[in-house]
Amino acid sequence: MIQAQATARYVRTSAQKAGLVLALIRGKDVNRALATLRFTRKAIAADISKVLRSAIANATNKEGFSGDVDRLFVSACYANQGPSAKRVRPAPMGRAFRVLKRTAHLTVLVSERPEKIVAVPAPDGAAAPRRRARAAKSATTPPAAKRGTGDAEETRNVEE
């Protein structure tokens, strides 16, 4: 099974915003994921699409790849927090507010789905292996004695 990944570092967005879009494509086939990103109305979707295309290209260049891009799917995708640039914004009465310009590292991991293995039907003459039957409970023991409730006299009366 082929796995390939691509990472875009220092993308100018927060990891939380990127994670919302990455959750949309996690586990999907790559063609469906690209279509989803194309019609997602978030600015980060274009950057994620670029990373996904790079991961697909990395998988196709790996040795042992089957050549069928349709078998690739997004096995993992995540956004890690990058460094934040600190900026100062003027505030009233001579004060200053700090503004954090956040960045994120986007990682997309694609894998190849294994081929489906089809079971070959057995020939007509061969019988399937049988399972052992469970042992049946004995019907000779009275219900009161099975549960262990009541005293010994009641049990003797039931047996007689």
Order of alpha helices (4+ residues) and beta strands (2+ residues): beta-alpha-alpha-alpha-beta-beta-beta-beta-alpha-alpha
